[in-house]
Amino acid sequence: MLRATAALVGALALGFVLLSVIAAFTIPAAAQERVLRIGLREDPDPLDPTLGSSYVARVVYAGMCDKLFDVDHKLNIVPQLATGYEYKDPTHLVIRLRPGVTFQDGEKLDAEAAKATFVRNLTAKGSQRRAEISAVYGIDVLDPLTIQLDLKYPSSPLLAMLTDRSGIMQAPKAMQAEGDKFALHPVCTGPFAFEQRIAEDRIVLRRYPGYWDSKDIHFDRLIYLPIPNSAIRLANLQAGALDIVEYILPTDVAAVEKDPNLKINISNSLGYQGITFNTDNPPGNNTDAARSALVRRAFELAIDRQALINVVYNGMYIPIAQANTPSSPYYVPSVQPPPRDIEKARALLKQAGVKLPVHLVLTATNSSDNQQTAQVIQAMTRDAGFEVTIKTVEFASSLQAAYSGHFEAYLINFSGRADPDPNTWTFLHTGGVGNYGKYSNPLMDKLLDQQRLVTDAGQRRNIYAEVWEQERKDMPLIYLWIYKNIVGMRKDIMGFHAVPDGLIRMQGLYRAPLR
């Protein structure tokens, strides 16, 4: 009886949320307005390309903010706000800007505006971009549409960084007026301008009529809806309250495929799921796991990656023990995840001299699959002598907790990049902004700095073999799996092109007329 009542309450809650979303968004603001509604797995952190770090914010930026360069479906770097580039020599990169581009406040994108963005990314307090472009020490304006980046040293990943948030151009007047409050009124050069944000509810963008590539834009308004519960996201897609869901769980794929009004796109991604340990970021570093790599390695050996993937993700994901995907030229085939070994895990805990059970708090975001993943990890690691407590936190709040050290272990994914540097340096280098646990090893720092100076892919891969050898010894981060990009859509949404970074680009996307 109790279970039946709980199920009924859950169903009513699901229905209430579904009806709430439908009521709020099925009626356009104007009768002829073309509206696209996109469901997000989480609520983004602040919409400031300089200060932000979440993947779902990058999904929003794809509609709001163009970059100097982009990547295509084969991960080739292609011009966007730039028309081209050239290296005068290994430490001087010249970038030519597209003429006739304006920001959404009417200000022109020129070389001075581009310089202002680079200066903000390099100097703003709390900048998440500083490390990405740390090779840059000067920005020269060569003419109104040409800048030169002066580098301290050759930087193999720099151009790839400019295909992401470091390459997003921000309006100088808005940057100056808003300062660290830029996220409240962000102004970029993309096809849609910021209109409204209600935290954990919606982000609304309106079409910018002065967009330089307006011929390829076919909607008047974008509404992004953060819905952490995968069942509710799917229900709203099925009901027509959402047009696109940027992340469909593998366990929901069959339901989408069976629905005659829906379609699905499944493609390879660059992203991985992992567990970050707090090794030296107080107050959450007062644990046996923080003090001993043996304990962290025992924790890994208690996890059966493939079984976990089978249970939570219908076996669709690929187990890994490194940050680069098997399709990457920097992937090291010899670095493979170890099989589950409870006896060896117990032996490591004994060697570490810790008292059993080993207590550990695992922070997990409130998405349904993350919660299920945390629960399976909790059960698996108990067999080896761990007692895991799951702490559920809303996504943006979990990031703030990570930065401030209020975590012991953190179940967090990273959307991944084509170049290996942003997959590794920021998470494993001393002072890296994604190094939430403040892991630090001089040898690791040396290797990660060295790979930035090397342009030959084979030589970089050899350095990464040493990176993973050291990471496996220290175990500051357990890499679990590479996931798939699984996008669900209404059947009438056309022109979608899958790119491994998973972003939903608005260029060419349209709604087919009903027959």
N, C-alpha and C positions, 0 to 999 in steps of 0.2 A: 504493500500500500504506500509506504514511504517513497519507494522508487518511482511508482506511478505518479505520485504527486509531484515529485521533483521533475520528472519528465514533462509533466503538464505545465509546470511553471516555466521550464526552459523553453518550451514551444511557444507559450504566450509571450515570453520576453522576446524571442526571435521575431514573432509576428509583430510585436509592438515596434521594434526597431525598424523592421522592413516597412511597415506602414508609415513610420515617421519619415524615412528617407524618401519614399514615394511621394508623400504629401508635400515635402519640401522642394522636390526637384523635378516633378513631372510636368509642371506648367512653366514654359519659358517666360522670361521677363517681357518679351514682345511677341506678338503672334507669329511674325515671320522670322524670328531669330533662330539661327542654327546653333544649337547647344550640344556640346559633347561632355558627357559625364564619365569621369574616370575614377575607379575605385583603387585606393592605395592600401597597402598592407599595414601601414603605420602613419602616424601624424609626423610630418617632418620637423626637424629642428629649425631654428630661425632661418628665414629665407634671405640669407646674406651670403653671396658666393665666397667672400673673404673669410667669414667666420664659421660657416656651416660645414657639416661633415657627414650628413646622412644620405643614404642612397635615394630614399623617396623624395628628398628635396631635389636631387638631380633629375628625377622624373618631371618635377614641376619646372625646373630650369629649362628643360627641353622645349617647353612651350613658351617660356618667358624670356630666356636669355640665350642669344647666340654666342658662339665662341670664335676665337681666331681661326681655329681648325676643328675639324670633326673627324670621325672615323666612319668608314663604310662597312658593309656586311663582311668584307674580308679583312677588316681592321687596317686597311690602308689609311694613312693620314691624308685628308683632303681639305682644301681651303674652304672657309666659310666667311668670316668677316675679313680674313686676309685673302689676297689674290695670289700670293706666292711668297716664297722665302728663298734666301741663299745664305750660306756660310761664307763670309769673306775669308775667314780662316777659322780654325777650331774654336776660337774664343770670341768671335764677333758674328752674331746672327742678325741678318737684315730681314725685316718683315714689311711687306707692302700691303696697305689696307685697301679695302674695297671702297670706291668713291660713291657718294650719294647716300650713305647710311646715316640714319639719325636715331638717337635714343628716343624712348617713348615719351619724353618731355619736350621733344623737338630739338634738343641740342645735337650738334653734329658730332659724329664719330670721326675724329682726326687723330693725328699723331700725338698731339698734346693730351687728348682724352685717353688714348691708350697708355701713355706714360703715367698719367694720374692713377689709372687702375693698377699698373705694376707697382707704383710707389705705395699705394694703399696695401696691396697684398704683401709687400715686403716689410712694412713698418707698423701696420695697425696692431694695437694690443689684442692678443688672442687670435691673431691670424692663423688659420689652418693651412694657408697656402705658402707661408714663408719657407718652410723646409722644401716644398716642391720646386721652388725656383731660387733656392739659396745660392746657386751658381751665379746669379745675376748680381753685379755690383753697380751697374750704371745703365741708364736708358737714354739714348741720344735721339733727338728729333732731327732727321736728315732732310726732310721736306714735309709739307702738310699731310702727306699720306704714307710716310715711310719712317719707321723707327729702327734703331739698332740696339740690340741687347749686348752689352759688354759683359763677358763672363770671366770669373776668377780662374776658371779651369774648364777644359772641355767637359760637356755634360751630355752623355748619351740619352738620358730620358727626357731632356728639356722639351723638345718639340711635342712629344707625347703628352706632357703635362698641359700643354696649351690646347689640347683637345677636350679638356675637362674644365673644372672651375677656375683654374689659374688662367685660362684663356677667355673667360667670360668678361666682356667689357661692361663697365658700370659708368653711369652718367656722372661726370665730375660735379655738376651743380648739386645733384642729389646727394652725392657722397659728402660734399662739404656741408650741406644743410643738415643732413641726418646724422652724420658721424657714426657712432656705434649703434644708433637706432635705425640704420639703413634698412634692416629687415622689416620694419613696420611699413615702409613705402619704397620697396626696391624698384629701381629704374634701370632697365637693360636695353638691348637692341633687338629682342626677339619678336616673333609674330603676335604675341599676346602680352598686354600690359597688366600689371597688378591692379586689382580692384578692391578685394576684400579678403580678410582671413579671420575666421573664428576658430580658435584653438580647439583641436580634437573634433572638429565639426566639418569645416569646408575651407577651401581656398578657391577664390573666383578670379579668373582672368578675363579681360575683354580684348577683342581684336584691336590691334594697333594699325590704323589705316595707312600710316606712313612706312610700313615695313618694306624693306628693299626687295623682298621676294614674295610680294603679296599674291601673285598669280597662283602660287602653289598652296595657299591657305584657304580652306573652305568652310570654316566655322566662325561664328561671331563671338562665342563665349565658351570658355572651358571652366568646368567645375570639378575640382579634385575632392574626393571624399575619403578621408581616412577611416577604414573599417578593419580593425585588427582581427575580428572573428571571421575565419575563412568561410564558414557556413552562411553567415549573413552577407558576405560579399557575393557569394554564389547566388543566394536567394534574390538579391537585388538585381543581379545580371539577368537571371531568369525572368524576373518580373518586368524588366524594361526600365528600371530606375537607374541602372548603370548601362553605359554603352561599351565600356572597356574595363576589364579588371587586369591590372598589371601583374598580378601574381595569383595564379590558380594553383591550389595544392595538387600534387599528383593523385591524391585520393579522390579528388573532385573531377579529374579529367574525364572519366567515363560519363559522369552526369552531364557535362558540357557536350560531349560528343553525341549523346543520345537526344539532346534537345534540338528540334528542327529549326529553332530560331537563333541558335548560337553556333559559333565555330571557335576553334582553338588553334593557337600557333605554338609549337614546341621547338625550341632551338637550344643549341649549346650556349653556355654562359661563361663568363670569366670569374664568377663569384665563388667564394668558399664560405663554409661554416666552421667556426672554431670555438675553443674555450680559452680565454685569456686569464692567466693567473696574476693576482696581485702579489708581486714579489717585493716591492719596496716603495709603495705609495700609501702612507698612513692615512686613515687609521685601519684600513682593511688588510694590512700586511702582517698582523699578529697571528699567524696560523702556521701549522706544521707544513702545509703546502708552500707557503711563502719562504720558509726557512730551508727547505730541502728539495733539490731536484729529484732525489730518489722517490719522494712522496708523489711528486707530479708525474713521474714516469709510471709509478704504480697505478695512479689514477687512470692514465691512458690504457694500461694493460688490462684494466678491469672493464673496458668498453669494447663491445663488439660492434664495429662501425657498420658492417654489412647488415647485421640483424637489426640494428637501430634504423637503418635506411629502409629495410624491408617493412618494418612495423609502421613507421611514421610517413614514409614517402613512396610506398608501393614499389620499392626497389629501383626507382628511377635515377637516383643520384650515384656518383662515383666516389668511393672511399679514397682519401688522399692523406699524405703526411707532409705536404709542402703547399706553398701558396699558389704556385703556377699550375695551370691546367695541362693535361696530357697533350693538348694540341699546340702548346706554346713551344717555340724553339729553345726556351730556357728551362723547360721541364727536365728534371734529372730522373731517369727511369729507375735507377738503383734505390731511390728513396721511396720506400713503400710502407704503408701502415702495418704495424705488427698485428698478428692475430691475438685474440683475447687469451690471456694466460693468467688465471686467478692465482695459481700456485706461485708463479714468478712475482706477481704483484704483492702477494703476502710476504714473500721473501725480501722484497725491496723495502717494505714497511718495517720489517724486522731489522734489516740492515740500518735503516734510518733511526732506529731506536725510539720510535714514537709510540705513544699509548693508544691502544685500540678501544673503541672505534675512533678513527680520525674524523673530526668534525670539520665540515666545510659548507659555507653558504654559497649556493649557485644562483647568481642573478640571471633572470630570463625575462625577456619582454613579454607583454601580455597577448601576443599573437597565439592562436590556438596550436599551431604546429610547434612553436618554441616551447610552449607549456608541456606538450606531449613529449617532446624530445628530452626536456629536463626531467620529466618523470621516469622515462626509460633509463636515463643515465643514473638517476637516483637509485633505481632498483638494481642495475648492473653493478655499480660500484659498491653496494652494500655487501655483495658476496666476497669482496676483497678486504673488507674491514673499514670502509668509509661510512660515515653517517652524514648524508647530504640533506641540507635544508634548502628548499627552493624559495627564492625571493622574487615575487612577480612585480615588475615595474613597467610603467608606460614607456615607450621607446625613447622619446626625447629626454625624459627624466633619467632613464638608465644611462644615457651618454653623460649627463651631468654628474651622476653618481660615479661613473668610471673616471672622469677627469679628476674629481675631488678625492678619489681613493676610497670611496664608500662602497667597496665590494671586495669579495675574497676570490671569487671566480666568476667569469662573465661569459655567458653563452651569446655570442655575437657573430653576425656574418659580415662579410665585406664583398661589395659588388664586383671588385676586381678591375684590372686594367690590362691592356694589351702589353704594355711595357712592364717588366718585372719589378722595377724600382718602387712604384707606389704600392705594390702588393707586399713589400717587405720593409723598406727603409723606415717608413713612418711607424711601423709596428714593432720593430726589433732593434732599432738604433737608439742609443741613449738620447733622450730629449725628443724623440719622435712624437708627433701630436697624437698618434694612434697607439702609442706605447702606454696604455692605461695603467699597467702595473709597475711602470718605471724599471723594467728589466734593463740591466746594463752590463755589458761585457766588452772590454777594449778590443778583443780579437774580432768579435762580431762587428763592432763599429768600423774597424779597419777594412774588413771584407766588403761591407755594404758601401763604404766610401770608394773603395777601389773599383767596384763594378760600375760606378757612375762615370768613371774616366775611360772605360773601355767601349769601343764601338763594335768590335767583332763579336758576333753572336756566340760563336764557339768559345771564345775566351771568357765571355760573361757567364756562359753556362758552367764552365769549369769553376769559376769563382762561386757560383751559386751551389755547386756541389759541396764546397767547403762551408758555405753558409748553413746548409741543411744539416751537415755533419755536426756543426756546433749547436745548432738549434735543437737537434735530437738529444744532445748531451744535457743542455740546460733546461729544455722543455718549458719555456715561458708561455708557450701557446701550443695547444693541441689542435692540429688541423684535422677536421673530421671528414668533410666531403665537398666535392664540387657539385653545385646544383644546376638545374636546367632553368631557362627562361620559359615560363608557361603563361601565355597571355590569352585570356578569354574575351570574346567579342560578340556583339550582336551580329547577325548575318548581314545586315545592311551596311556595316562599316567596311569600307574599301580603302585600298591604297596603303595598307600597313606593311612595313618592311622591317623584318627582324634584323637587329644588329646584336652581336654578342654582349654588348654592354647593357642590354635590356631596356634602354630608354625608349619612350614612345615619342617619336618625332612627328610633328604636326604637318610637315611639308608633304603634300600629296595625299593626305588622309581626308576622306570624304564619306558622306552618307549617300548610298544609292537610293534613287527614288523608289517608293513602294509600288509594286506591280498590282 
